[in-house]
């Protein structure tokens, strides 16, 4: 453990006043991305009717976006270093907004998919580069506060998406689910150009085209397979072959990257204990947390017979809990350190996840809402803390590499969580109608997955991440 005197010698001088407008600008882009990821879910039947296709075929509108994200996130750091983070961030918002307009004017499913791919490219630049801006603008002892401000809109977007999308589709048309991004994008670009400083890094090395092609193929196939896990849109044999193929390509990339000095996705970043724990152990927690917005609405509507609006009002409390925790996260890690907070969080979050299995149709709605609020409080502490820990030991010249890997891990873990829970529901139900009992088993399995993250968190030393947390051991 680091002694108080040792930490005091290493602490940086008092920083300037935190420019809060910067994380709020970045948060706006995260909100737009999070909202767009979920807003069209309630509109798919209407879109299918307009395009004269079956509702299951509309899954391409979601899968194409996520595959585009997976392919282009690895190059976001290199592009930011090459052209400047502020300019790339603004360009990413513009591309995302133009993709939204294209989707809104689509008259066929193919046109919609093309627009979603463009959106995915913009989103792949927008979110990791936004996070990169925060790591470069703020000193490490202010990073926790900055992370807490930008993450909450990202949590709020996916929660509001189904409510907003349902309202727009019912009262207007599905096209406005995409057009709503236009004013947000225009304001975001204007404010970013005004307030976000340009922090340039030394000119990066030559672009690793071969590595990009390898990793793009592997991640694209992996994302496609994960998105179809449990959807039954492809048969089990093809699903298995795709997962094996993706695994083989990604292993091949690992061998390739180990021999190259500057690969497009530098896996040597995992040599840092704090970074590897935040990404790998954190992925187990993120995968579990990502199942809640998917499983809870299904349980409330299919299992308990609530309508979509009633379900949305209850599940919204999950985000409200997360928002209320923002001010306390920095205090907790400063008082107890990342290791203790994460170990306690893994135990509590997994316990609450398993507790969802106790719900039945007679459970009062207020009790469910209060339970979700508590779950949101705990997941917020874990998510904000992991985002800050990941960059605690990363030198400035490697921040772009770290943000690309962290953003990619975040996306893939979320897809894995949703895909795994969908597959479990499908397997457990055996093709019959899904029952409340089926959900109970899935919640327990996901809880065990989340609890396994404690194995990774135990690798942390008590003083790890002190530059970010301000933790001073027993003397704190």
CORGIPE-V389440 format. One record per residue. RES is the residue in one letter. PSI is psi in whole degrees, -180 to 180 (999 if undefined). OMEGA is omega as a letter, one per 30 degrees, with the letter a starting at -180 (* if undefined). D_CENTER is the distance of its C-alpha to the mean C-alpha in Angstrom with 2 decimals. Layout:
RES;PSI;OMEGA;D_CENTER
RES;PSI;OMEGA;D_CENTER
This chain:
X;141;a;31.92
X;128;l;32.26
X;160;a;35.24
X;-40;a;35.25
X;-37;l;37.69
X;-42;a;35.67
X;-40;a;32.51
X;-38;a;34.58
X;-31;a;35.98
X;-12;a;32.63
X;142;l;30.99
X;163;l;30.70
X;160;a;32.85
X;129;a;31.76
X;168;l;29.34
X;170;a;29.94
X;135;a;28.66
X;119;l;24.92
X;87;a;24.37
X;-21;a;22.01
X;-29;a;22.04
X;-53;l;19.86
X;-29;l;16.67
X;-36;l;17.47
X;-47;l;17.79
X;-39;a;14.44
X;-34;l;13.03
X;-40;l;14.88
X;-40;l;13.16
X;-37;l;9.64
X;-44;a;11.45
X;-43;l;13.01
X;-46;a;10.06
X;-39;l;8.49
X;-44;a;12.15
X;-30;a;13.03
X;-24;a;10.56
X;-12;a;12.47
X;-29;a;15.70
X;-5;a;17.66
X;-38;a;17.37
X;-8;a;20.48
X;-5;a;22.30
X;-41;l;22.37
X;-42;l;25.89
X;-39;l;27.38
X;-41;l;25.92
X;-39;l;27.32
X;-42;l;30.67
X;-33;a;30.80
X;-4;a;30.01
X;45;l;32.42
X;168;l;30.06
X;151;l;29.12
X;-41;l;26.02
X;-31;a;24.56
X;-21;a;24.88
X;-9;l;22.44
X;-22;l;19.56
X;-28;l;20.01
X;-30;l;18.62
X;-46;a;15.17
X;-41;a;15.50
X;-38;l;16.83
X;-46;a;13.94
X;-36;l;11.41
X;-42;l;14.18
X;-41;l;14.77
X;-49;a;11.31
X;-37;a;11.83
X;-41;a;15.35
X;-16;l;15.11
X;-42;a;12.26
X;-25;a;14.81
X;1;a;17.40
X;-40;a;15.62
X;-44;l;16.94
X;-43;a;20.40
X;-40;l;20.66
X;-41;l;19.84
X;-35;a;22.51
X;-40;a;24.88
X;-4;a;24.87
X;130;a;23.58
X;-41;a;20.16
X;-46;a;21.38
X;-41;l;22.95
X;-40;l;20.05
X;-47;l;17.68
X;-41;l;20.33
X;-38;l;20.98
X;-43;l;17.37
X;-42;l;17.52
X;-44;l;20.92
X;-44;l;19.91
X;-43;a;17.10
X;-43;l;19.75
X;-39;l;22.41
X;-38;l;20.36
X;-43;l;19.96
X;-43;l;23.73
X;-42;l;24.43
X;-41;a;22.55
X;-31;a;24.52
X;5;a;27.76
X;140;l;27.18
X;-8;l;30.14
X;162;l;29.17
X;-37;l;26.21
X;-42;l;26.56
X;-39;l;26.33
X;-45;l;23.21
X;-41;l;21.53
X;-43;l;22.72
X;-37;l;21.30
X;-34;l;17.83
X;-41;l;18.05
X;-43;l;18.96
X;-42;a;16.08
X;-39;l;13.74
X;-45;l;15.70
X;-43;l;15.39
X;-35;l;11.64
X;-31;l;11.53
X;-37;a;13.83
X;-50;a;12.67
X;-49;l;9.30
X;-34;l;10.32
X;-36;l;13.85
X;-43;l;13.18
X;-37;l;11.85
X;-40;l;14.90
X;-43;l;17.17
X;-42;a;16.48
X;-23;a;17.25
X;-31;a;20.40
X;-35;a;21.65
X;138;l;21.40
X;159;a;23.35
X;-30;a;21.67
X;-2;l;23.40
X;2;a;21.75
X;-36;l;18.20
X;-45;a;17.30
X;-43;l;18.61
X;-43;a;16.88
X;-38;a;13.39
X;-31;l;14.30
X;-39;a;15.27
X;-24;a;12.42
X;-31;a;9.54
X;-44;l;11.54
X;-32;l;11.75
X;-33;l;8.04
X;-36;a;8.61
X;-37;a;11.92
X;-55;a;11.26
X;-29;l;10.11
X;-40;a;12.90
X;-24;a;15.43
X;-56;a;14.87
X;-37;l;17.19
X;-49;a;19.70
X;-44;a;19.94
X;-41;l;20.00
X;-41;l;22.65
X;-47;a;24.69
X;-45;a;24.73
X;-39;a;25.58
X;-41;a;28.27
X;-17;a;29.91
X;-107;l;29.44
X;163;a;27.95
X;-24;a;24.70
X;-34;a;25.19
X;-13;l;24.38
X;-27;l;20.78
X;-38;a;20.44
X;-22;a;23.16
X;-21;l;21.51
X;-18;a;19.23
X;-54;l;22.45
X;-36;l;23.51
X;-43;a;20.05
X;-44;a;19.89
X;-46;l;23.51
X;-41;a;23.24
X;-44;l;20.13
X;-45;a;22.10
X;-44;a;25.22
X;-38;l;23.77
X;-44;l;21.87
X;-30;a;25.17
X;-39;a;27.02
X;-24;a;25.11
X;122;l;22.78
X;152;l;25.06
X;119;l;25.21
X;104;a;24.74
X;144;l;25.93
X;165;l;25.86
X;149;a;28.69
X;128;a;28.81
X;168;l;26.59
X;173;l;28.23
X;146;a;28.93
X;134;a;26.09
X;83;a;25.64
X;-43;a;26.11
X;-46;l;26.99
X;-38;l;23.92
X;-44;a;21.73
X;-43;a;23.54
X;-51;a;23.21
X;-33;l;19.50
X;-43;l;18.88
X;-47;a;21.04
X;-47;a;19.55
X;-37;l;15.87
X;-45;l;16.95
X;-41;l;19.03
X;-45;l;16.54
X;-42;l;13.90
X;-43;a;16.92
X;-42;a;18.15
X;-39;a;15.03
X;-28;a;14.81
X;-2;l;18.54
X;113;l;18.51
X;-12;l;20.42
X;-22;a;20.89
X;26;l;24.30
X;-18;l;24.28
X;154;a;25.53
X;165;a;27.86
X;-34;a;27.13
X;-47;l;29.09
X;-40;l;27.19
X;-46;l;23.83
X;-44;l;25.12
X;-39;l;26.51
X;-43;l;23.30
X;-41;l;21.42
X;-43;l;24.43
X;-46;l;24.60
X;-43;l;20.97
X;-41;l;21.56
X;-42;l;24.83
X;-42;a;23.56
X;-36;l;20.82
X;-39;l;23.53
X;-38;l;25.77
X;-39;l;23.35
X;-42;l;23.24
X;-40;l;27.05
X;-47;a;27.16
X;-32;a;24.89
X;-23;a;27.01
X;-7;a;30.04
X;143;a;28.71
X;-43;a;28.75
X;74;l;25.88
X;160;a;23.64
X;-33;l;20.87
X;104;a;18.35
X;102;a;20.21
X;-9;l;19.81
X;-14;l;22.29
X;-26;a;19.57
X;-4;l;19.23
X;-23;l;22.74
X;124;a;21.45
X;-45;a;21.25
X;-40;a;18.86
X;-46;a;16.38
X;-38;l;16.75
X;-44;a;16.44
X;-36;a;13.25
X;-51;a;11.65
X;-56;l;13.72
X;-37;l;14.53
X;-31;a;11.20
X;-33;l;9.77
X;-41;l;12.36
X;-45;a;11.38
X;-39;l;7.68
X;-43;l;9.37
X;-45;a;11.88
X;-36;a;10.09
X;-19;a;8.34
X;-23;a;12.04
X;-49;l;13.33
X;-19;l;12.57
X;-48;a;14.02
X;-40;a;16.92
X;-47;l;18.16
X;-37;l;19.09
X;-44;l;20.79
X;-45;a;22.64
X;-36;a;23.75
X;-51;a;24.91
X;-43;a;26.15
X;-43;a;27.24
X;-7;l;28.41
X;19;l;29.44
X;157;l;27.66
X;166;a;27.10
X;-37;a;23.71
X;-42;l;24.40
X;-43;l;25.43
X;-44;a;22.37
X;-38;l;20.12
X;-36;l;22.16
X;-48;a;21.73
X;-20;l;18.00
X;-26;a;17.53
X;-23;l;18.89
X;-45;l;15.74
X;-37;l;14.16
X;-40;l;17.62
X;-41;l;17.67
X;-40;a;14.49
X;-36;a;16.13
X;-19;a;19.38
X;-13;a;18.14
X;-46;a;17.16
X;-19;a;20.74
X;-17;a;21.24
X;-48;a;18.53
X;-40;l;20.45
X;-43;a;23.65
X;-47;a;22.55
X;-29;l;21.51
X;-34;a;24.62
X;-39;a;26.79
X;-16;a;25.65
X;157;a;23.58
X;-41;a;20.18
X;-50;a;21.77
X;-41;a;23.31
X;-42;a;20.42
X;-39;l;18.04
X;-45;l;20.84
X;-40;l;21.70
X;-40;l;18.15
X;-42;l;17.88
X;-45;a;21.25
X;-43;a;20.71
X;-42;l;17.32
X;-35;l;18.73
X;-43;l;21.96
X;-36;l;20.53
X;-46;l;18.63
X;-32;a;22.05
X;-23;l;23.67
X;-24;a;22.22
X;-15;a;24.77
X;-12;a;27.53
X;142;l;26.92
X;-178;a;29.48
X;-20;a;30.90
X;-5;a;33.10
X;126;a;30.42
X;140;a;30.74
X;-34;l;27.96
X;-36;l;28.13
X;-42;l;27.57
X;-44;a;24.44
X;-44;l;23.13
X;-38;l;24.09
X;-43;l;22.49
X;-35;l;19.13
X;-46;l;19.62
X;-41;l;20.24
X;-40;l;17.20
X;-38;l;15.08
X;-48;a;17.08
X;-40;a;16.49
X;-31;l;12.76
X;-44;l;12.55
X;-42;a;14.85
X;-45;a;13.00
X;-46;l;9.53
X;-42;a;11.47
X;-42;a;13.91
X;-37;l;11.88
X;-37;l;10.49
X;-43;a;14.20
X;-37;a;15.76
X;-32;a;14.19
X;5;a;16.31
X;-34;a;19.30
X;13;a;21.48
X;124;l;20.34
X;156;a;23.25
X;-38;a;22.87
X;-10;l;23.90
X;8;a;21.04
X;-39;a;18.16
X;-39;l;17.33
X;-43;a;17.24
X;-42;a;14.99
X;-37;l;12.33
X;-46;a;12.39
X;-43;a;12.15
X;-45;l;9.45
X;-40;l;7.10
X;-45;l;8.55
X;-38;l;8.33
X;-47;a;4.64
X;-47;a;5.07
X;-38;a;8.35
X;-38;l;7.98
X;-43;l;6.32
X;-40;l;9.17
X;-43;a;11.49
X;-48;a;11.25
X;-44;a;12.07
X;-43;l;14.53
X;-44;a;16.17
X;-37;l;16.74
X;-41;l;18.15
X;-43;a;20.35
X;-44;l;21.59
X;-42;a;22.57
X;-45;a;24.36
X;-45;a;26.17
X;-38;l;27.18
X;-20;l;28.51
X;27;l;30.45
X;-9;l;30.33
X;-179;l;31.90
X;139;a;30.59
X;132;a;27.62
X;168;l;28.96
X;-36;l;27.75
X;-35;l;28.82
X;-43;l;26.40
X;-38;a;23.44
X;-44;a;24.96
X;-43;a;24.95
X;-43;l;21.33
X;-40;a;20.27
X;-42;l;22.45
X;-45;l;21.17
X;-36;l;17.50
X;-41;l;18.87
X;-38;l;20.63
X;-46;l;17.59
X;-39;a;15.91
X;-31;a;19.31
X;-17;l;19.59
X;-22;l;17.05
X;-28;l;20.04
X;-42;l;21.80
X;-42;a;19.48
X;-27;l;19.47
X;-18;l;23.27
X;-20;a;23.39
X;146;l;22.70
X;154;a;25.85
X;-35;a;26.48
X;-3;a;26.64
X;134;l;23.52
X;16;a;21.53
X;-26;l;24.51
X;-31;a;24.26
X;-44;a;21.10
X;-31;a;21.99
X;11;a;25.75
X;133;a;26.56
X;30;l;30.23
X;-154;a;30.88
X;-23;a;33.61
X;-13;a;35.08
X;999;*;32.04
